[in-house]
Amino acid sequence: MRCYPVFLNAAGRRVLISGAGGTASAKLRLVMKLKARIVVYGATPDADVRGWAEAGRITLIERPLQEGDAICAAMLYAANDDAQEDARVAAIGRRAGALVNIVDNLEQSDFITPAMVDRDPVVVAIGTEGAAPVLARRIKQSVEEMLAADLGVLARAGQAFRAEAERAPKGAPRRRFWARYYDEVGPAALAAEGEAGLRPALERLLAETLTITAAPGRVALISAGPGDPEELTLRARRLLHEADVVLHDRLVDPRVLELARREAKFVEVGKTPGGPSWRQSDIEALMIAEARDGAFVARLKSGDAGMFGRLEEELDALDAAGISYEVAPGVTSAAAAAARIGASLTRRGRNASITFITGQDAAGFAEQDWRAAARPGQVTAIYMGLRAARFIQGRLLMHGGASDTPVTAVENASRADERVVSTTLERLPEALEAAGAKGPAILFIGLSPRRALAALDAADPEEIKAMGAL
Ligand code: SAH
């Protein structure tokens, strides 16, 4: 970066333009937006310049700029369309300590005038250091489209209310106050009542903020379900929509995150198996810090928050910090996976109980009560079981499991890339490998897909391939 962007405070200062022809008037159109004292020097002013002088918008001095004219000037534009004259006045400006711009001469200028999107007091300046004026114009056009025409009116009313808004507690409540003003309340008031409606709207919003945020921050531990937002509970949806901060696991589906407000702060506190991870203590510390800052924190966990989600550790941390919370239960991935294959988790005469186990724990592949899981008719749902598939197979066979025990893997349950792999205990690792299963997946020991569904699935070439491999 060669040119550093700054906003120069020119209010009440002198800004000089040397030249009074077309080039000068083009610059004047921009510079006249400033609350500065603008002085134009030129022996032969064009009609525009003369008109602005007559209207009192500028001071016109009908002679060339001379030594002494630039004293205490903030900026000087050399806009004479004459390189020699421009160089002469630029030297005068520099000797007087003014910032000098020679129009269309980047090399000899102290500053360049950016492309601007003007929603005063909101101003976006776009510069390419002269490399690509066309690009700058295109960016300007996109930004123009992005920013509502009356953004400046909103911002001015907001600016005038800043001192009062200090009454909203610092941190999240105050941020939320401003976000709601600019996103919802301000535009609505402007549309309904015009500029005069803005101040009363700000006052109402502040009163509301003060009553709501009298309560300290809190945390909702929300079950995000297996993927499809349709599997969310109404409560999870409502809480998510209210959140200021969303801390989510890696497996939480992006479609679910979209249900939070755009202004919410999102942090992925994921743990990738075998990859980079957030430490549990750091997640807890962040959750507590955000709540202490007054935020309503949504701690989103995939599936049901209470199933292999370290929920109670986080509740312990919140209790220790004295922060209030609620837990929103949800659809665990085993429930979604069972629904997908048309199986019930229990069935009279087959299994009166079901066991949920994990294939992995802190120590690696997890040891379980394999003898119980190997019993005929027993149904076990295994989470995090893909990488441990060969280990699980070995343990079950070792404890007397029948080699033809049905095993069904449901990968990415309720997502677009959902797949079912139906096999037997004997062929489990090979079948998973042949199907290229990468997870996340649930393995059901003792369950097979309902026949009618299996036939239906066979209409899908992807699944024919997967099943054919078995
Ligand atoms: N609390 C979650 C489980 C978290 S442990 C729940 O109730 O589902 C992570 C494991 O969940 C994954 O390794 C996988 O076994 C399972 N899982 C999560 N999302 C899944 C999905 N959409 N389809 C299949 N299994 C999933």
Boltz pocket constraint, residues with backbone or C-beta under 6 A from the ligand:
constraints:
  - pocket:
      binder: B
      contacts: [[A, 225], [A, 226], [A, 227], [A, 251], [A, 301], [A, 302], [A, 303], [A, 304], [A, 305], [A, 306], [A, 307], [A, 308], [A, 309], [A, 331], [A, 332], [A, 333], [A, 334], [A, 337], [A, 382], [A, 383], [A, 384], [A, 385], [A, 410], [A, 411], [A, 412], [A, 413], [A, 414], [A, 415], [A, 439], [A, 440], [A, 441], [A, 442]]
      max_distance: 6.0
